[in-house]
Amino acid sequence: MPPPKMRTELAITFLYYRDLPTAAAFYEEVLGLTLAIDQGWSKIYRLCDGAHVGLVDEARGMHRAADPKPVQLCLRVSDVDAWYAYAFERGLPNLSPRFENHALGIRAFVFEDPEGYQIEIQQATRPGA
């Protein structure tokens, strides 16, 4: 039997935290994301149309925070150099040098959020990449 037809209204990827207030402050104040849904122990931030990231207090969520973090949050932006200058100025943890991946058609860099999730900021270097 095929799956039922549905119109997906929202996509949310949930990440689990030991210290939700610190994580929420980082996503709001450092990344500048907008809080879309506040469920108290779960904070859902808008990334772009239809895409969201949810930060969950591990004490209440379905999973527990764990190390290492085999998840990366990737944000595509229009000016990777401006974001790199900002990340460098803020001294974001584990900030990598900028790099280019010709096979993928991107320029990017990575850093970590307060509990070690890797965040990649990337810009396309060619149409369709």
FENZIRA-V456494 format. One record per backbone hydrogen bond with DSSP energy under -0.5 kcal/mol. NH is the residue of the N-H (numbers start at 1). CO is the residue of the C=O. Records with the same first field share a line. If there is no record, write none. Layout:
BEGIN
NH=CO, CO
END
This chain:
BEGIN
8=6
11=50
13=52
14=12
15=54
17=56
23=19
24=20
25=21
26=22
27=23
28=24
29=25
30=25, 26
31=26
33=27
34=46
36=34, 44
37=44
39=37, 42
41=39
43=55
44=37
45=43, 53
46=34
47=48, 51
48=51
51=48
52=11
53=45
54=13
55=43
56=15, 54
57=41
58=17, 56
60=57
61=57
70=68
73=118
74=72
75=120
77=122
83=79
84=80
85=81
86=82
87=83
88=84
89=85
90=86
91=87, 88
92=87
95=92
96=110
99=108
101=106
102=100
105=101
106=101
107=123
108=99
109=121
111=119
112=93
113=117
116=113
118=71
119=111
120=73
121=109
122=75, 120
123=107
125=105
126=105
129=126
END
